[in-house]
Amino acid sequence: MSITPFPFWVLAGILLCMNAPAQSAESPEGVARLAEVRDVLRRTPLIDGHNDLPWQYRKFTNNLDAFNLRGDASGPPANLVTDFPRLRQGGVGGQFWAVYVPGTLPGPEAVQTALEQFDMVHRMVRRYSDATELALTAADIRRIHHEGRLASLIGVEGGHAINNSLAVLRMFHSLGARYLTLTHVKNNDWADAAGDVARHHGLTAFGGDVIRELNRLGMMVDLSHVTDDVMRQALQISQAPVVFTHSSARALCDHLRNVPDDILRQVKLNKGLVMVCFLPGYLNNASAAHFNAAVTERARLTREFSDSAKVEQELEKWRALHPSPKATIQDVADHLDHLCKVVGVDHVGIGSDFEGFHGSVEGLEDVSKYPMLLAEMLRRGYTPADIEKIAGGNMLRVFAEVEIVGKRLQAARTP
């Protein structure tokens, strides 16, 4: 009989929760729920669909020495919410790191930026190889988690980064990318982005080819950031389950980045996955209004100042005068609850978007806090089996099914 090793991050999480003042004041029922969550996360990796840490490095010229992720990175220079001690405390077993490319960059420059971001992730994983390893398959995630380390995965955020080339897409896959977010905040030449003025009214013919090639590669189609028309068309074209790596429920927060109920029902038929985002502007309508006002102010400042640093400086002054309404862990749990009711618990996950937004959610300020969210779902009546699915089981299923579709299509046709 083999004995499953006890991952050291679970022990760290237990000690943290035993010693944290907030937990010492918890009711016995609350402490029991956290223990139940930790037991779930020992068996099944919590997999977060989206974290923008690589872009934080880019702000410091891709200098790997800018932060020490083995220690507390919450202070200057970047005040990160992500480091390995807190990932362990949060019970995180798999993390998709975003290879993010701003939509304003033109084709060749976008490709170069993406390659530099890939390089950043690969170097980061090599530096911290005692704590993490690059995962390329669902089986890799399970193995690395079993060894007590973090499975690092890569997703490309922004389809413009392939520069309208399926060959570039294939090379991104060879570098470890396992999903492509079809757009970011701006339209590209083959797909419309949520919040931009529609050019294509969905996908072009080439956009359909991108979906089909993603299917053939065994690479996930990510529909966060796209318009409703793109969502519907991609769901019709894709032969594999699709994902929304960092989106929430539009019925609870009327933001275009969130998913409406009719499309959620299509995701269920597709056997796909919606991973709830922690960005405050996607969680409640008051925060959404503030988020949209900040976007408008940024656009105005960009027109006024050519220096991006000046834009950021002036935007911080604006934020000081216009504080954001509060978003809480209860808001996030409400979105999870709504998604489970509409699309089913088999199709819901977590995609925080940590390191990719301004502000924080009360109770979910950093990557150490996931167990608190899952314990809240237990309090609401969800079972440990449900928590296992939401935390990472659903992503493992979708990832594996996408791989199966890829192998079948590769046997049937060439690129």
N, C-alpha and C positions, 0 to 999 in steps of 0.2 A: 504494500500500500504506500503510495506517495503522499507526502505532506506538502500542502501548498505553502510556500514561503510567505511570511508576514511582511508586506511592503513597509519600508521604514517611514514613508509619508503618512501611512495610517496611524502609526504610533505618534508621529509629530502632531497629527490632527487631534488625537485623543488627549495628549498633554496640553495642547493649546486650549481645547474646550474645557478641560478640567481646571485650568489656571486662570482663564479669562474672567474678569470681573462680571461681564454681562452674563456669562453662563452660570456663575455661582449663584446669581439671583434668579435663575430659571426655576420653574416648577419642576417637580419630579417627572411629570409627564413630558415636559420639554426636553429634559436631559435624556429621558428614555428615547424620545424621537431622534435626537441627534446621534445616540448610540446606534439606533437602527439604521440611520443614514450611513454612518461610517461602516457598518457591516455590509450594506449594499455596495458601497464604493470599494470595498476590499475584493468583492467578487467581480464587479463590472466596472470598467473605467468610465469616469465622467469625461465626456468628450465635448469640448467647447468648439463651436463652429467658426469662430472668427476673433482674432486678436491682432492688433496692428503694431505690435512691438517692433518689427523690422523698420517701420517708418520712423519710429522714435530714434532709432540708431541713425537713420539718414539725416535727421536734423543736426547730428553731430558728425557729419561727413563720413558716415558708415564706419566710425571708429569703434572697434570692438571693445576698447578700453574705456569707453564713455561711461559704462555702467558695470557694476559688479553684481551679476544676477545670483551669485552664491550668498550674498548678504541682503540686507535691507536696502532696496533701491527706491524707497518711497521719498527720499529727500532730493536735494539738488544733485545734478543739474536738471533732471527731467521730471522728478516727482512721480515715478512710475507706480502703477498699481499692480505690476507683474514682476515677480522674481521667484526663484525656485523654492525658497522657504515658504512663501505664501501659496505657491501652487501646491506644495505638499500639504500644507494646512487645509487647503480647499479640496483636497482629495482628487485633484485633476489628474486623469490618466492619459488623456490625449488632447492635444491642442493644435488646431489649424492656425498656422501663422499666415497672415495676409501678405502676399506680394502685391502691394498696392501701387497703382500708377495713376497720378492725377489725370483727369480727363482733358485738361488743357494742353497736355503735351502732344506734339505731332508724332506721326507714325514711327520713324526710325528712332527718335528720341525716347518714345514710349517703350520700344523694344529694349533699348539700352538700359533704361531705368528698371525695367522688369528684371533683366539679367543681373543688374547690380543688387537688386533686392533678393533674388535667388542666392547670389553669392553671400549676402549677409546672413540668410538663414542657414546655409550650409556651414559657414564659418562659426556661427553661434552654436550650432549643434556639435561641431567638432570640439570647440573649446569646453563645452559642458557635457562631454560624452559620458561622464560618470553619472549624470543626472538625466540625460535624455538621449534619444536615438531617432533618426529619421525613419518614419514609417511609410511604406508604399502600398500596403495592403491592409485589409481588415484583420487578417491573421497576424500581421506585424504588430498592430495595436494591442491585441490580446497578449502576445508574447512579451512585449516590452513592459506592459502593465504588470504582468505576472512576475517580472524580474524586479519590480519596485521602482521603475523609472518612468519618465514621461515620454509618451510617443509624440514626437514632433511631426506635424503634417503641413503641407503647403497648399494654399488656395490662391489663385490669381484674381485680384479684384480689379476688373475693368477689361472688357473684351477688346477695347481699342489697342491694348498692349500687344495683340498678335499682329497688328498692322495689316489686317485683311489677308492673312496668310495662314492656311491650314498647316503648312510646313512649320511655321513658327509655333503654332499650337502643339504640334507633335513634339517639337524640341522642348517646349515647356513641360510636357508630360514626362519626357525622358529625364528632366531635371528634378522631377518629384512632384509636380503639380497634380493634385487629385480633384480639384474643381476649378471651374472658370465662372466668375461672376460676369454675366454677359455684358453689363454696362456698369459705369459708376454713375455720377450725377449728371453727366452730359451724354446726349445721343452719340453713337458712333455711326459708321457708314452702313451698318446692317441691323441695328437694333435701337429702339427708343428707350430713353431713361426716364424714370419717374421724376416729375418736376420740371423737365425740359419741355420745350415745345415740340410736339410729335412731328417727325419728318417722314417716317415710313409707315406709321399706323400699325406698328408691330415689328415683325421681322421681314427683311428682304429675302430673296431666293438664296443669297449667300448666307444669310443668318440661319436659314434652315439647314444649309450644308454644315455650318458650325455645330449645330445640335447633333446632326447625324455623325459627324466625326468625333465629337465628344463621346457619344454612345459607343462608337467603334473602339475608341481608345480605352474604354472603361473608366472614363473621367466624368465626375458629376457635373450636371448642369445646375448652376446656381442662379435662381431667379430673384434674389434680393436686388434692389435698385432698378428693376425694369418696370415698364408700364403694364397695366392690366392686359392690354392687347398682346404684348410679348409673352406674358405669363400664359395666357390662354393658348396662343399659337404654339409655344414651346411644349406645353402639356399635350397638345395634339400630335406633335412630331416625335417627341422623345419615346424611344422604345424601352428606356430604363427609368427608374424612379428619379425624380428631380428633387432638389433641395432649395430651401430658403435659409441661407446660413446665418442671417442676422436680420430678421423681420418679426413683427408682432401682429396683433389682430386689429384690423381696421374698425371692426364693430366697437371696440373699446377706445381707440384713439384714431381720429379721422385724419391720418397722414397717408400720403400716397406711397410711402415706403412700406406700409403695412399691407396685409393680405386680406381682401374682402371674403366674406363667408362663402359666396358662390364658387370662388376659386379654391378655397379650402376644401370644399367637397370634391372638386376635381383632383386635388392632391391626394385625397384618400383613394380615389379610383386608380390613380397612378402609382399608389403605394409609396409616395414620397414622404418628405419630412419638412416641417417648419420649425426653425430654431429661434426661440424668443430672444429678442435683442434688449439690452439694458439701457440703450440711449434714452435719456429722459424725454426727449421730444417725440418719441414713438410710444410712450407709455400712458400719458393722459393728455387731454385736450388743452389744458392750461399750459403745460410744458411744450406741447406742439406749437401753440401760438407764439410762445417765446422763442422757440427754435427757429421758426419761420422768420420772425422779426430779426433775429441775429443774422440769418442768411441774407436778408435784404440789406442790413447794415453793412455786412461784409462786401456785398456787391457795390454799394455806394462808395465805401472807402477805397475799394480797388480802382474805381473810376477816378477817384480824387488823388490817390497816391500811387506812384509807380513802384515804390519800395515796399516789398512784401513785409519786411520787418516793421515798417511804419504802420501798415495796415493792421498787423497783429497787435501792436501797441495801442492803437486807437480803439480797436475792438475790445481790448481788455478794459479800457476806460468806460466804454459803452456798457459792458457787462456789469461793471461796478455800480453804475447808475440804474441798471435794469436787472436786478437779481432774478434768477430763474425760479419759477414755482417749484414746489417740492414734488419729487417722485420717490416712491418708496418700494421696499421689497414686496409690500402688499399689491402694488400695481403690477409688478412682474408676475406674481402668483396669480393675479386675476387674468392676465393674458394666457398663462399656461392653462388655467382652468377653462377659459373660453375655448381655446384651441382643442383641448381634450374633449370638450362637449361637442364641438362641431366636426372635427376631423378624426377624432379618436385618439386614445392614448398611445396607439402604435405609431403615430405619425408626428410626434412632438419631441422637440429637443431644446438645447440651450446654445445660443450663439451670442455671447455677451457684447462683442464689439469693443471690449476693453482696449485702452490705449488709442482708440479711434474717435473719441468724442470729448466734449468739454463738460465739466460738471460730474456729478455722481448720483447714484441712487442710494437713498438712506437705507442702510442695512445690507447693501451690496456694493460697498465702496471699493473693493479690490478682489483679487482672485482667491483670497482665503475664505470668502463668505458663501460659496456655493452650498455647503451643508445647511446653512440657515434657511436658504430658499427651499431646499428639498424637504427639510423638516416641517416647513410651513405647509407644503403640499400633503405630507402625512397628516398634519393637524386637520386639514380640510377633508380628510377621508380617503385619500389615495393610499393604496397598499404598497408594501415594499416591492412587489413585482412591478407595479406601475412606476415607482421611483427608478427602478433598474432600467426600464425602457426609456424614460425621459432623460436620465443622466447620460446614457451612452448606448444602451442596447439597441435603440432605434437606428442610431447612426451606423452601428456595426452591421445591422441588417441591410440598410440601404447601400452602404459601401460594398458589401459582399454581393448584393444583387446587381449593382452596376458593373462589378468585375465580371460576373457571369455573362451579362449581356455583351460586354466587350469581347470576351473570348469567343462567344458564338458569332458575333459579327466579323471578327478578325478571320475566323475560319471561312466565312462566306464571301468576303470581298476584300480587296486591297484598299489602301488609302485613297 
